[in-house]
Amino acid sequence: MRVGIVILPDQRWSEASRRWRQAEEYGFDHAWTYDHMGWRDLVDGPWFDAVPVLTAAALVTSRIRLGTMVASPNFRHPAHFAREVTALDDMAGGRLTLGLGAGGMGYDATVLGLPAMSPRQRVDRFAEFVTLLDGLLRDGSADFSGEHYRAVDARSTPGCVQRPRAPFVVAANGPRSMRLAARFGQGWVTTGERSTDLGAWWQSVAELAKRFDDVEAATGRGPGELDRMLSLDAAPVFSLSSAGFFADAAGRARELGFTDVITHWPRSDSWYAGSEATLETVAKNVLPAIQ
C-alpha cells in the first residue's frame, strides 16, 4: 500500500519547506496540497495558492510525487490550467499527479460572485473541465465549445514530461463523477460519505468501493487498472490521533481494495489538530510495515 500526506498551504514557505522535505525523508509515496482560494474557517489566512507551493515543493524534493487534492473548476479554466500543469510537471521532473474534483459549495464557489450551481450543474461543468484539460494535455492543442467553457486554438506545448500527460486522480462519490474517473482517470479518490459515526463512515466507504467496482466493469476498465485512494481524514476521527489508529485504518482500507491512503500533516489546532511526534512515529514504525 502507498501512503500520501496533505500539507495545507497555510504556512509561509520558511516553515512549509521543512514539511515538504520531511514528507520525502519520512518515506511517504506522495504529498499533496489543497487547491482553494480559501478553505472553511481558514479563509482568513494565512493561505497560499497551490501552484506556486507545488512549484517550490518540486524544487526542494527529488523523489516524492506531488499533486493537488483536488483542483476544481470553481476558479480554474482548463486552457490556463493546462499551461500551469505543463510547467509543474516539467519542474517536478515528471512527478506531478493531478487530483481533480467537481468543486464544492464553499468559499471558492462564491468568491467570484458567480451564480450558485446545483450539484447537477457542477458535474456538467466538471465533465467539460476534465474533457478539455485531457485533450489539451494529450494533444497539445484544442478547440472547444461547451456550456461552461470555450477554447480557441488553446495550446499546451511542449506538453508534460509524463506521456501522454500527467496522471489524473478523480474525486468522485456520485455515479456520473465515478464514470468520469473510470474514463479519464489513472486513479479514483473518495472521502466516503460525511458522517459523525466512524462505523457508518467505514460502511459508506465500503459501499462506494463496491459501486466503483460496477462502474469500472461497465466502462471496460480492468480490475486493478486504476489506483484507488482513500482520504482517511474525511472520517470523524483524525487518522494521526495515534500510530495504532493509523495502522488500523490503513489495514482496513487495504481490505476494501484501496491501493493508497492519504493523511494530513498535523496542525496545532482546528482542522487536523494533532502531534508531529505521532507523525514521526508513524513514519518510523508504521510506513515500513505497510508499504
Secondary structure as UniProt FT lines:
FT   STRAND          2..6
FT   HELIX           13..26
FT   STRAND          30..33
FT   HELIX           40..44
FT   HELIX           50..60
FT   STRAND          65..71
FT   TURN            73..74
FT   HELIX           78..91
FT   TURN            92..93
FT   STRAND          96..100
FT   HELIX           107..110
FT   TURN            111..112
FT   HELIX           119..139
FT   STRAND          141..145
FT   STRAND          150..155
FT   TURN            157..158
FT   STRAND          168..171
FT   HELIX           175..184
FT   STRAND          187..190
FT   HELIX           198..218
FT   TURN            219..220
FT   TURN            223..224
FT   STRAND          227..231
FT   HELIX           232..234
FT   HELIX           239..241
FT   HELIX           243..255
FT   TURN            256..257
FT   STRAND          260..264
FT   TURN            271..272
FT   HELIX           276..281
FT   HELIX           282..286
FT   HELIX           287..290
//
